[in-house]
Amino acid sequence: MFGKVSSFEEIAADVAAADAFREKVRKQAFELFERQASTLACMALETLGDRERAAHWMCSRQRRLDGKTAYQALADGDVDRVWDLMVGRDEE
């Protein structure tokens, strides 16, 4: 996987494997998020509607977080910025 490819079938298989890995990591990350920051995770679920959308949002780069994901912002200690963005108080 991810070596030199010689056909579109191999490319398609590599893309499918990468997508499956990304989805697995996204789910694991959100499970950890729910355990370690339950209040913020509950707000994400309430604001975004369901676990799939919330997990996707947490992994997506956000312009208002300077191009970081919410997880990256949390790792940097920017809990308040993530919270404000989720509840819409970060609008300028």
C-alpha positions in Angstrom: 0.0 0.0 0.0 1.1 3.6 -0.8 4.1 2.4 -2.9 4.5 2.7 -6.7 1.1 2.0 -8.3 0.6 0.6 -11.8 -3.2 0.7 -12.2 -6.3 2.7 -11.3 -7.5 -0.4 -9.4 -4.4 -0.1 -7.1 -5.0 3.7 -6.7 -8.7 3.0 -5.8 -7.7 0.4 -3.3 -5.1 2.7 -1.7 -7.7 5.6 -1.5 -10.3 3.2 0.1 -7.7 2.0 2.6 -6.8 5.6 3.5 -10.4 6.5 3.9 -11.1 3.5 6.1 -8.1 4.4 8.3 -9.2 8.1 8.6 -12.7 7.0 9.6 -11.3 4.7 12.3 -9.1 7.4 13.7 -11.9 9.9 13.6 -14.2 7.6 15.6 -11.4 6.7 18.1 -10.6 10.4 18.6 -14.2 11.3 19.3 -14.5 8.5 21.8 -11.4 9.8 23.6 -12.8 13.3 23.4 -16.1 12.2 25.1 -14.1 10.5 27.9 -11.6 13.4 28.5 -13.8 16.5 27.8 -17.3 15.3 28.2 -18.9 18.7 28.6 -17.3 20.0 25.4 -18.1 16.7 23.6 -21.8 17.0 24.7 -21.9 20.6 23.3 -20.4 19.4 20.0 -23.1 16.7 19.8 -25.9 19.1 20.7 -24.6 21.8 18.3 -23.8 19.6 15.4 -26.6 17.2 15.7 -25.0 13.7 15.8 -21.8 11.9 16.5 -20.7 11.5 12.9 -21.0 15.3 12.1 -19.4 16.2 15.4 -16.5 13.8 14.9 -16.0 15.2 11.3 -16.1 18.8 12.5 -13.6 18.1 15.2 -11.1 16.8 12.6 -11.7 19.5 10.0 -9.5 22.6 9.8 -11.4 25.7 10.9 -10.5 29.1 9.5 -11.5 30.7 12.8 -9.0 28.5 14.6 -6.2 29.7 12.3 -6.5 26.7 10.0 -6.2 24.2 12.9 -8.6 21.4 13.8 -10.5 21.7 17.0 -8.3 18.9 18.4 -5.2 20.8 17.6 -6.6 23.9 19.2 -7.5 21.9 22.3 -4.0 20.4 22.4 -2.7 24.0 22.3 -4.9 24.9 25.3 -7.5 26.9 23.3 -10.5 25.4 25.0 -12.4 28.7 25.2 -11.9 29.3 21.4 -13.2 25.9 20.5 -16.2 26.4 22.8 -16.9 29.9 21.5 -16.7 28.6 17.9 -19.1 25.8 18.7 -21.7 28.1 20.2 -21.3 30.8 17.7 -19.7 33.4 19.9 -16.6 33.5 17.7 -18.3 35.3 14.9 -16.7 38.6 14.1 
